[in-house]
């Protein structure tokens, strides 16, 4: 089995990330796969494709 590039912590969902996910418009949330939702909630780094889907909602750090 290969290593997952996106480190995911499944033990606890950050409430701020959950609120952010819930605040996404339905048409945007609807294009996220189940895996991308898990990554949104838990991953330290998001895949580029997911960042492109969420581009208009992301702000630079």
N, C-alpha and C positions, 0 to 999 in steps of 0.2 A: 504494500500500500504506500502511496506517495504522501508526502507531508502536505498539509493544507497551508497555502501561502497566507491565508487570512486567519490570524489567530482569533479564535472565538471562545469567549467565556460564557458558558451556558448556565452557570450557577445563579446569576442574578441579573435581571434586566434593569438598566439605569432608568429611573422614572422620567428623566428629561428626554431620553431617547424615545421612550414609549409615547410621551406627549408629542414629540416632534413627528413621529410616525402617524399618530392619530390626527395631527393637524394637516397632513398632506391632503390635497384635493383628491377626491375619489378616482378621477381619471389618471392621476399619477400613481397613486397607490395600487390601482388595478393593473398596471403594467409590471409591477414588481413580482418576481417569482417568490415562492415560499422560502427558498434558500436566500434570496436577496433580503427579504424581511428579517430573517434570522441574522444576516450579516449587518443590516441596518441597526438592529437592536444590540448586537453583541461584539462585532468585529472591531479590532483596533484600526484596521486598514480596509477600505472598501475597494472592490474591483473597479477598474476604469469604466467598464460598461455600465455599472450601476451609477457611478458618478455622472456619467453622461445623461442617464435618465433623470437624474435629480439636479442637473446643472442649474436650472433657474431658481432652485431653492437653497443652493449652497452659497455660503459666503466665505471669502478667503479668511484664513486664520490670521 
